[in-house]
Amino acid sequence: SSNFRGLKVPGTPNHTMQLLSRTTMLHVAFIAVLSLARCRSSTVKTCDREEPELAPLSTEFLQHGISSEKHSEEAQVSPGAAWRQDQVVTLTSMMTLPTGQEPRSMHDVFYHVHIPKVAGISFGLDAYDVLHAKGHQMISREGCFARPGLPDPAPRDRLVMLRNPAAHVLSMYNFCRYVVNPYISEVTGAREMPLPDNFHDYVRHWTQFRSEGWGGDFKPLKAKVHPFGPVENMIRLMRIAAWQAPPFALVGDQALSERDWPDLDGGGTIWHYTQVPFKSYVPINFQSQRMTCTNPMHFPTEVNMSLAFQNVDEAFHVGVIEVYQSSLCILHAKVHDKLPAFCDCTNEAKWKTFNGHEDNMEQNMVFDESRIEKPEELPHAVRILVNDLTDQDQRLYAHAWERLVREARWVQHRHGVKVLCDETQPPMYRS
């Protein structure tokens, strides 16, 4: 492990630690506020025992980023872009990619389209290590594929991770129910429906909302919901302090204003859902929505799937959580035109040497017995509701999987190393 100002941070590279120096103390205060608020709630059992020592890294603070898009020459030199032509590095290793793309360039700045609850923190940190070694910069934002929000460094390439839709919906609910519930409870009005206490009711309500044509623009207000709410005030203070520095911004000490709150960090974090039912993530084809929106808080009644497929095809890199290590190895091949030893999936000993980031705010928490961890634990009736809510995300996931398989074959052809040993798409529910 690495030592950082007396704190043990397992497996964290030195250059990554430089980015985290600003957020370490913020994390401690943030966890303290949430823990204090959570102790007042009977919904989460975390206060009747001595808390373990918290890891110094906050997943909500440590986003990193990358991503990609084919840019026209005109778009590459758009006015005001902090970019020079000599910063473009030609990716000759991309010339034979079987995705239908022409030889392309890789920009110096990458944008990680951080879809919430899709390993955004872990992948961002791992991808940062890959890109930083080549001198590339990046930002990570919970915004739309089309734009990263304010400030917007352009041009940029995009990276994105997708996830099994059933696991994604379950993870969104668990995060809202057990981790940020103090915030959600504080911004929920007395006459508003609270976040359901169980996952079944959560998806049942959202299924009804969808059948009634729910949708629209739910961008939050600039003003706080409760001007004197201790959790909301602390969240805003800490998030703004974190968002004005890397990895959220390219330049440290970039002053951000609370006046821009609705657009900060892409404008689509959990802290922006104050106008949405239950003040929680929206489980209606959430991944497809982020791949097609221009405003992350606008939820259409129907997603433009043609655009979603197009953006998957045009992204510089699309990974899949269920084959996380393989996804990262493909990124290695694109950026470095070579592979680390841990990328050979046919060599079990080498494969197990992979030491990626596993940053998770929930790792030191204790939950009540009603929490469901895996999609296969869901009863049949609940699975039907989840399948209905994620019908378009399932198509998106299948499309991304096909691309990933093609690229894994390209890596094997180019480097003689098999990075994906099972090309079968992972099922929604494992038996």
C-alpha positions in Angstrom: 0.0 0.0 0.0 1.0 3.6 -0.4 1.4 6.1 2.5 -0.2 9.4 2.1 0.1 11.9 4.9 -0.1 9.1 7.4 -3.1 7.5 5.7 -3.0 4.0 4.3 -4.4 3.9 0.8 -4.0 0.4 -0.7 -2.9 0.3 -4.3 -3.2 4.0 -5.1 -0.5 5.3 -7.5 1.3 8.5 -6.5 0.0 10.6 -9.4 -3.6 9.6 -8.4 -2.9 10.6 -4.8 -1.9 14.1 -6.0 -5.4 14.5 -7.3 -6.9 13.2 -4.1 -5.1 15.5 -1.7 -7.8 18.1 -1.8 -10.6 15.7 -1.0 -9.2 13.6 1.8 -10.3 15.9 4.6 -13.6 16.7 2.8 -14.3 13.0 2.8 -13.9 12.7 6.5 -16.2 15.6 7.2 -18.7 14.3 4.6 -18.9 10.9 6.2 -19.2 12.4 9.6 -22.2 14.5 8.5 -24.0 11.6 6.9 -23.3 9.3 9.8 -24.7 11.9 12.3 -27.8 12.3 10.2 -28.1 8.5 9.7 -28.0 7.9 13.4 -31.2 9.9 13.8 -32.9 7.6 11.3 -34.4 4.2 12.3 -34.1 2.9 8.7 -30.4 2.1 8.7 -28.7 0.2 11.5 -25.3 1.7 11.7 -25.2 3.5 15.0 -25.7 0.7 17.6 -22.1 -0.4 17.2 -18.6 1.0 17.1 -17.9 2.2 13.5 -14.8 0.8 11.8 -12.1 3.1 10.7 -13.2 4.8 7.4 -11.1 4.6 4.3 -9.8 8.1 3.4 -11.2 8.1 -0.1 -14.7 9.1 -1.0 -16.3 7.5 -4.0 -18.4 10.6 -4.5 -15.3 12.8 -4.7 -12.9 10.6 -6.7 -14.5 10.5 -10.1 -12.1 10.4 -13.1 -12.9 10.6 -16.7 -12.6 9.7 -20.2 -14.7 9.1 -23.3 -14.9 9.6 -27.0 -16.6 10.8 -30.1 -15.8 11.3 -33.8 -15.3 15.1 -34.1 -15.4 16.9 -37.4 -12.4 19.0 -38.2 -14.5 22.0 -37.7 -15.6 20.9 -34.3 -12.0 20.1 -33.2 -11.0 23.7 -33.7 -14.1 25.3 -32.3 -13.6 28.8 -30.9 -12.5 29.0 -27.3 -11.3 25.4 -27.2 -8.3 25.1 -24.9 -6.5 22.9 -27.4 -3.7 23.0 -30.0 -3.4 20.9 -33.1 0.0 19.5 -32.0 -1.7 18.0 -28.9 -3.4 15.4 -31.0 -1.7 12.0 -31.0 -2.5 9.6 -33.8 -3.7 6.2 -32.7 -2.3 4.0 -35.4 -3.4 0.9 -33.3 -7.0 1.9 -34.0 -6.6 1.6 -37.8 -7.9 -2.0 -38.0 -10.5 -1.9 -35.3 -13.5 -4.0 -36.6 -16.1 -1.4 -35.5 -16.4 0.3 -38.9 -14.4 3.3 -37.8 -11.8 5.0 -40.0 -8.3 5.7 -38.5 -8.8 8.4 -35.9 -7.0 10.7 -33.5 -7.0 10.6 -29.8 -7.4 14.0 -28.1 -5.3 15.2 -25.2 -8.5 15.7 -23.1 -10.8 12.8 -22.2 -14.3 13.0 -20.8 -15.5 10.1 -18.7 -19.3 9.9 -19.0 -19.9 8.8 -15.5 -23.3 7.1 -15.5 -24.2 6.9 -11.8 -23.8 3.4 -10.2 -21.8 2.0 -13.0 -18.4 1.7 -11.3 -17.7 5.3 -12.2 -15.2 5.9 -9.4 -13.2 2.7 -9.8 -13.2 2.8 -13.6 -12.3 6.5 -13.5 -9.3 5.9 -11.3 -8.1 2.9 -13.3 -8.6 4.6 -16.6 -6.9 7.7 -15.3 -3.8 5.6 -14.6 -3.9 4.3 -18.2 -4.3 7.7 -19.8 -2.0 9.6 -17.5 0.9 7.3 -18.4 0.5 8.7 -22.0 0.3 12.3 -20.8 -3.4 12.7 -21.4 -5.8 14.7 -19.3 -9.3 13.9 -18.3 -12.4 15.0 -16.5 -15.2 12.9 -15.0 -18.7 14.2 -14.8 -22.2 12.8 -14.2 -23.6 14.4 -17.2 -24.9 13.5 -20.7 -22.8 11.8 -23.3 -23.3 14.9 -25.5 -21.8 17.3 -23.0 -19.9 17.3 -19.7 -21.5 20.4 -18.2 -19.7 23.5 -16.9 -16.8 24.1 -17.4 -16.5 22.3 -20.8 -13.0 21.7 -22.0 -13.2 20.8 -25.7 -12.4 18.8 -27.8 -12.5 15.6 -25.9 -12.8 11.8 -26.4 -15.4 9.9 -24.5 -15.2 6.7 -22.4 -18.2 5.1 -20.7 -19.1 2.0 -18.8 -22.4 0.2 -19.0 -23.9 -2.4 -16.6 -26.4 -5.2 -16.4 -29.6 -3.3 -16.3 -31.2 -5.3 -13.5 -28.1 -4.9 -11.3 -28.0 -1.2 -12.2 -31.5 -0.5 -11.0 -30.9 -2.5 -7.8 -27.7 -0.6 -7.1 -29.4 2.8 -7.7 -32.1 1.9 -5.1 -29.7 0.6 -2.5 -27.5 3.7 -2.8 -30.5 6.0 -2.3 -32.0 3.9 0.4 -29.0 3.1 2.5 -26.2 5.6 1.8 -27.6 9.0 1.0 -30.9 8.6 2.7 -30.2 11.4 5.2 -29.9 13.8 2.3 -33.0 12.4 0.5 -35.1 12.6 3.7 -34.1 16.2 4.3 -35.0 17.5 0.8 -38.3 15.5 0.8 -41.3 17.7 1.7 -43.9 16.7 4.3 -46.5 16.2 1.6 -44.3 14.4 -0.8 -44.1 10.6 -1.1 -41.0 9.3 0.7 -38.6 6.8 -0.8 -40.1 3.4 -0.5 -38.7 1.1 2.2 -38.3 -1.8 -0.1 -37.2 -2.4 -3.7 -40.4 -4.0 -4.8 -42.5 -0.9 -4.0 -39.8 1.3 -5.6 -40.0 -0.4 -9.0 -43.8 -0.8 -8.7 -44.3 2.9 -8.3 -41.9 3.7 -11.2 -43.7 1.2 -13.4 -46.9 3.0 -12.7 -45.3 6.4 -13.4 -44.0 5.1 -16.7 -47.4 3.7 -17.7 -48.9 7.2 -17.0 -46.4 8.9 -19.4 -44.1 10.3 -16.7 -41.4 12.5 -18.1 -40.2 16.1 -18.5 -37.5 18.5 -17.3 -36.6 18.1 -13.6 -33.6 20.3 -13.5 -33.1 21.5 -9.9 -33.4 25.0 -8.7 -30.4 27.1 -7.8 -31.8 27.8 -4.4 -31.5 25.2 -1.6 -34.6 23.1 -0.8 -34.1 23.9 2.9 -31.8 27.0 3.4 -30.9 25.8 6.9 -30.8 22.1 6.3 -27.5 20.8 7.8 -27.0 17.9 5.4 -28.0 19.9 2.2 -25.7 22.8 3.2 -22.8 20.5 3.9 -23.3 18.6 0.7 -23.2 21.8 -1.4 -20.2 23.2 0.4 -18.2 20.0 0.0 -19.3 19.2 -3.5 -18.5 22.6 -4.9 -15.1 22.6 -3.2 -14.3 19.2 -4.8 -15.8 19.9 -8.3 -13.5 22.9 -8.9 -10.4 20.7 -8.8 -9.2 17.7 -10.7 -10.5 15.2 -11.7 -13.7 17.2 -12.1 -12.0 20.2 -13.7 -8.7 20.3 -15.6 -7.2 23.2 -13.7 -7.0 23.2 -9.9 -8.4 26.1 -7.9 -11.0 26.9 -10.6 -13.6 29.0 -8.8 -17.1 27.6 -9.1 -20.2 29.4 -8.0 -23.3 28.0 -6.3 -25.3 30.1 -8.8 -24.3 27.4 -11.3 -25.4 24.5 -9.0 -27.9 23.0 -11.5 -25.0 22.5 -14.0 -22.1 21.5 -11.8 -20.4 18.1 -12.3 -22.5 17.6 -15.4 -25.8 18.4 -13.6 -26.8 14.8 -13.0 -25.5 13.7 -9.6 -27.8 12.3 -6.9 -27.7 15.8 -5.3 -29.5 17.2 -8.3 -32.6 15.0 -8.0 -34.6 17.3 -5.8 -37.4 17.7 -8.3 -37.8 14.0 -9.1 -40.2 11.6 -7.3 -38.6 10.1 -4.2 -35.6 12.5 -4.8 -33.8 9.4 -6.2 -32.4 8.1 -9.4 -34.9 7.3 -12.2 -34.8 3.6 -13.0 -36.5 4.0 -16.4 -33.9 3.1 -19.0 -31.4 5.3 -17.1 -28.3 4.3 -19.1 -30.0 4.9 -22.5 -31.2 8.3 -21.2 -27.7 9.4 -20.3 -26.4 8.2 -23.7 -28.9 10.4 -25.6 -29.7 13.5 -23.4 -28.4 17.0 -23.6 -29.8 17.8 -20.1 -29.3 15.0 -17.7 -32.4 15.9 -15.7 -34.7 15.7 -18.7 -36.4 12.4 -19.0 -38.3 11.7 -22.2 -41.2 9.4 -22.5 -39.3 7.5 -25.2 -35.6 7.3 -25.7 -34.0 7.8 -29.1 -32.4 4.4 -29.4 -30.9 5.1 -32.8 -28.9 7.9 -31.2 -28.0 5.7 -28.3 -26.6 3.0 -30.6 -24.8 5.6 -32.6 -23.1 7.0 -29.5 -22.1 3.6 -28.3 -20.4 3.0 -31.7 -18.7 6.4 -31.8 -17.4 6.5 -28.2 -13.6 6.0 -28.0 -14.2 3.2 -25.4 -17.2 1.4 -24.0 -16.7 -1.1 -21.2 -19.0 -3.4 -19.4 -18.9 -3.9 -15.6 -19.5 -7.6 -15.8 -16.2 -8.0 -17.6 -14.4 -5.1 -15.9 -10.9 -6.4 -16.2 -11.3 -7.3 -19.9 -12.8 -3.8 -20.5 -9.7 -2.2 -19.0 -7.3 -4.4 -20.9 -9.0 -3.3 -24.2 -8.5 0.3 -23.2 -4.8 -0.5 -22.5 -4.4 -1.8 -26.0 -6.0 1.2 -27.6 -3.9 3.8 -25.6 -0.6 2.0 -25.3 -0.7 -0.5 -28.1 0.5 -3.2 -25.7 -0.9 -5.1 -22.7 -0.1 -5.6 -19.1 0.6 -9.2 -17.9 -2.7 -9.4 -16.1 -4.7 -9.2 -19.4 -4.1 -12.8 -20.4 -7.4 -14.5 -19.3 -6.0 -17.9 -20.2 -3.3 -17.6 -17.6 -5.1 -17.8 -14.2 -2.0 -16.8 -12.2 -1.3 -13.7 -14.3 -5.0 -12.8 -14.5 -5.2 -12.7 -10.7 -2.4 -10.2 -10.4 -4.8 -7.4 -11.5 -5.0 -4.8 -8.7 -7.6 -2.3 -9.8 -9.4 0.2 -7.7 -12.5 -0.9 -5.7 -13.6 2.4 -4.3 -17.1 2.1 -2.7 -18.8 4.3 -0.1 -20.7 1.3 1.1 -17.8 -1.0 1.9 -17.7 -0.1 5.7 -21.5 0.1 6.2 -23.8 -2.4 7.9 -27.3 -2.8 6.4 -30.5 -4.3 7.6 -31.7 -7.7 6.5 -34.2 -6.4 3.9 -31.4 -5.2 1.6 -31.2 -7.2 -1.6 -27.7 -7.4 -3.0 -28.0 -9.4 -6.3 -30.6 -9.4 -9.1 -30.9 -13.2 -8.9 -32.3 -12.7 -5.4 -35.3 -10.9 -6.8 -38.6 -12.8 -6.9 -40.2 -13.4 -10.3 -42.9 -10.7 -9.9 -40.2 -8.1 -9.2 -38.1 -9.2 -12.1 -41.1 -8.6 -14.5 -41.2 -5.0 -13.3 -37.5 -4.5 -13.6 -37.5 -5.9 -17.1 -40.3 -3.5 -18.1 -38.4 -0.5 -16.7 -35.2 -1.4 -18.5 -36.4 -2.7 -21.9 -34.3 -0.2 -23.8 -31.3 -0.5 -21.6 -31.3 -4.2 -22.3 -31.0 -3.4 -26.0 -28.2 -0.9 -25.3 -26.3 -3.4 -23.2 -26.5 -6.0 -25.9 -25.3 -3.6 -28.5 -22.3 -2.5 -26.3 -21.5 -6.2 -25.6 -21.3 -6.9 -29.3 -18.8 -4.0 -29.7 -16.8 -5.2 -26.8 -16.5 -8.7 -28.2 -15.3 -7.3 -31.6 -12.7 -5.2 -29.9 -11.5 -8.1 -27.7 -11.0 -10.2 -30.9 -9.1 -7.3 -32.4 -6.8 -7.2 -29.4 -6.2 -10.9 -29.6 -5.4 -10.7 -33.3 -3.0 -7.7 -32.8 -1.3 -8.8 -29.6 -1.8 -12.6 -29.5 -3.4 -12.3 -26.1 -6.9 -13.4 -25.2 -8.5 -10.8 -22.9 -12.1 -12.1 -23.0 -12.3 -15.8 -22.4 -16.1 -16.1 -22.5 -17.9 -14.1 -25.2 -21.4 -15.1 -24.1 -23.3 -12.0 -23.0 -23.9 -12.1 -19.2 -27.6 -12.8 -18.3 -29.8 -10.4 -16.5 -30.3 -12.9 -13.7 -27.7 -15.6 -13.0 -29.1 -18.9 -12.0 
